[in-house]
């Protein structure tokens, strides 16, 4: 039996997406770059699409997380939330907040 490492971002963890604009394919939408959200749940590991879309055979396998964002934060209006499935390398802990939101 193989031990799997714990998820880096458990549900309720506040995260921020990286603000980057790579010269190649990315599954991190431009409107979500640099935005703060909350991890809903891990979705399972998959090959990083940014690398596999380039036809390379060395795509790393990363955990994908469902991350909830307030629509108002993304587009300046809206009273609903948007959930995006994002690879772990797109996320960093949101140091601005020490509290979890569940």
Short mmCIF file of the C-alpha atoms (twelve columns), coordinates in Angstrom:
data_MODEL
# 
_entry.id   MODEL 
# 
loop_
_atom_site.group_PDB 
_atom_site.id 
_atom_site.type_symbol 
_atom_site.label_atom_id 
_atom_site.label_alt_id 
_atom_site.label_comp_id 
_atom_site.label_asym_id 
_atom_site.label_seq_id 
_atom_site.Cartn_x 
_atom_site.Cartn_y 
_atom_site.Cartn_z 
_atom_site.pdbx_PDB_model_num 
ATOM 1   C CA . UNK A 1   0.000   0.000  0.000   1 
ATOM 2   C CA . UNK A 2   1.357   3.416  -0.972  1 
ATOM 3   C CA . UNK A 3   1.031   6.374  1.338   1 
ATOM 4   C CA . UNK A 4   -0.299  9.413  -0.456  1 
ATOM 5   C CA . UNK A 5   0.870   12.797 0.795   1 
ATOM 6   C CA . UNK A 6   -1.796  15.027 2.298   1 
ATOM 7   C CA . UNK A 7   -3.308  17.626 0.022   1 
ATOM 8   C CA . UNK A 8   -1.372  20.862 0.137   1 
ATOM 9   C CA . UNK A 9   -4.620  22.841 0.285   1 
ATOM 10  C CA . UNK A 10  -7.360  21.168 2.360   1 
ATOM 11  C CA . UNK A 11  -10.976 22.341 1.965   1 
ATOM 12  C CA . UNK A 12  -11.495 25.799 3.420   1 
ATOM 13  C CA . UNK A 13  -7.960  26.999 2.681   1 
ATOM 14  C CA . UNK A 14  -7.778  30.526 1.333   1 
ATOM 15  C CA . UNK A 15  -5.615  30.670 -1.783  1 
ATOM 16  C CA . UNK A 16  -4.553  33.139 -4.412  1 
ATOM 17  C CA . UNK A 17  -3.910  32.307 -8.037  1 
ATOM 18  C CA . UNK A 18  -0.623  33.242 -9.606  1 
ATOM 19  C CA . UNK A 19  -0.573  36.302 -11.802 1 
ATOM 20  C CA . UNK A 20  1.329   35.089 -14.820 1 
ATOM 21  C CA . UNK A 21  0.836   35.261 -18.557 1 
ATOM 22  C CA . UNK A 22  2.780   32.388 -20.090 1 
ATOM 23  C CA . UNK A 23  3.591   32.389 -23.804 1 
ATOM 24  C CA . UNK A 24  1.847   29.009 -24.143 1 
ATOM 25  C CA . UNK A 25  -1.454  27.318 -23.339 1 
ATOM 26  C CA . UNK A 26  -2.714  27.546 -19.763 1 
ATOM 27  C CA . UNK A 27  -5.922  26.416 -18.104 1 
ATOM 28  C CA . UNK A 28  -5.811  29.339 -15.656 1 
ATOM 29  C CA . UNK A 29  -8.319  31.832 -17.088 1 
ATOM 30  C CA . UNK A 30  -7.038  35.384 -17.454 1 
ATOM 31  C CA . UNK A 31  -9.969  36.733 -15.400 1 
ATOM 32  C CA . UNK A 32  -8.928  34.533 -12.445 1 
ATOM 33  C CA . UNK A 33  -5.228  35.425 -12.393 1 
ATOM 34  C CA . UNK A 34  -4.111  37.062 -9.161  1 
ATOM 35  C CA . UNK A 35  -7.530  36.496 -7.552  1 
ATOM 36  C CA . UNK A 36  -8.329  35.181 -4.078  1 
ATOM 37  C CA . UNK A 37  -10.562 32.167 -3.557  1 
ATOM 38  C CA . UNK A 38  -11.323 29.314 -1.186  1 
ATOM 39  C CA . UNK A 39  -10.597 25.636 -1.832  1 
ATOM 40  C CA . UNK A 40  -13.826 23.631 -1.955  1 
ATOM 41  C CA . UNK A 41  -12.283 20.186 -2.400  1 
ATOM 42  C CA . UNK A 42  -9.508  18.273 -4.145  1 
ATOM 43  C CA . UNK A 43  -10.574 16.827 -7.496  1 
ATOM 44  C CA . UNK A 44  -7.765  14.314 -7.988  1 
ATOM 45  C CA . UNK A 45  -4.427  14.330 -9.766  1 
ATOM 46  C CA . UNK A 46  -4.009  14.865 -13.521 1 
ATOM 47  C CA . UNK A 47  -1.230  15.774 -15.905 1 
ATOM 48  C CA . UNK A 48  -0.604  19.502 -16.041 1 
ATOM 49  C CA . UNK A 49  -2.407  20.590 -19.204 1 
ATOM 50  C CA . UNK A 50  -0.035  23.520 -19.755 1 
ATOM 51  C CA . UNK A 51  2.770   21.059 -20.489 1 
ATOM 52  C CA . UNK A 52  0.832   18.237 -22.169 1 
ATOM 53  C CA . UNK A 53  -0.787  20.708 -24.609 1 
ATOM 54  C CA . UNK A 54  2.700   21.454 -25.920 1 
ATOM 55  C CA . UNK A 55  3.032   17.826 -27.022 1 
ATOM 56  C CA . UNK A 56  5.766   17.146 -24.497 1 
ATOM 57  C CA . UNK A 57  5.959   13.809 -22.750 1 
ATOM 58  C CA . UNK A 58  7.143   15.190 -19.432 1 
ATOM 59  C CA . UNK A 59  3.949   16.718 -18.034 1 
ATOM 60  C CA . UNK A 60  3.980   16.551 -14.236 1 
ATOM 61  C CA . UNK A 61  0.981   15.078 -12.446 1 
ATOM 62  C CA . UNK A 62  -0.539  17.563 -10.010 1 
ATOM 63  C CA . UNK A 63  -3.547  17.729 -7.727  1 
ATOM 64  C CA . UNK A 64  -6.477  19.674 -9.134  1 
ATOM 65  C CA . UNK A 65  -8.559  21.709 -6.693  1 
ATOM 66  C CA . UNK A 66  -12.080 23.083 -6.984  1 
ATOM 67  C CA . UNK A 67  -11.678 26.721 -5.940  1 
ATOM 68  C CA . UNK A 68  -14.602 29.074 -5.236  1 
ATOM 69  C CA . UNK A 69  -14.392 32.762 -6.177  1 
ATOM 70  C CA . UNK A 70  -16.902 35.547 -5.559  1 
ATOM 71  C CA . UNK A 71  -18.201 36.723 -8.950  1 
ATOM 72  C CA . UNK A 72  -17.928 40.304 -7.689  1 
ATOM 73  C CA . UNK A 73  -14.165 39.807 -7.198  1 
ATOM 74  C CA . UNK A 74  -13.747 38.456 -10.722 1 
ATOM 75  C CA . UNK A 75  -15.984 40.815 -12.692 1 
ATOM 76  C CA . UNK A 76  -16.918 43.672 -10.339 1 
ATOM 77  C CA . UNK A 77  -20.537 42.572 -9.994  1 
ATOM 78  C CA . UNK A 78  -22.707 39.587 -9.167  1 
ATOM 79  C CA . UNK A 79  -23.932 38.036 -5.955  1 
ATOM 80  C CA . UNK A 80  -22.992 34.465 -6.863  1 
ATOM 81  C CA . UNK A 81  -19.856 32.345 -6.788  1 
ATOM 82  C CA . UNK A 82  -17.835 30.707 -9.528  1 
ATOM 83  C CA . UNK A 83  -15.990 27.425 -8.999  1 
ATOM 84  C CA . UNK A 84  -12.951 26.643 -11.148 1 
ATOM 85  C CA . UNK A 85  -10.894 23.443 -11.268 1 
ATOM 86  C CA . UNK A 86  -7.280  24.572 -10.983 1 
ATOM 87  C CA . UNK A 87  -3.955  22.739 -10.882 1 
ATOM 88  C CA . UNK A 88  -1.885  23.036 -7.712  1 
ATOM 89  C CA . UNK A 89  0.919   24.975 -9.423  1 
ATOM 90  C CA . UNK A 90  -1.575  27.790 -10.174 1 
ATOM 91  C CA . UNK A 91  -2.184  28.338 -6.451  1 
ATOM 92  C CA . UNK A 92  -0.404  29.742 -3.434  1 
ATOM 93  C CA . UNK A 93  -1.589  30.130 0.145   1 
ATOM 94  C CA . UNK A 94  -3.253  33.502 0.691   1 
ATOM 95  C CA . UNK A 95  -0.982  35.002 3.313   1 
ATOM 96  C CA . UNK A 96  -3.398  37.898 3.802   1 
ATOM 97  C CA . UNK A 97  -5.722  35.709 5.827   1 
ATOM 98  C CA . UNK A 98  -4.899  33.179 8.501   1 
ATOM 99  C CA . UNK A 99  -8.497  31.976 8.934   1 
ATOM 100 C CA . UNK A 100 -10.082 29.127 7.032   1 
ATOM 101 C CA . UNK A 101 -13.548 29.484 5.532   1 
ATOM 102 C CA . UNK A 102 -15.562 26.299 5.355   1 
# 
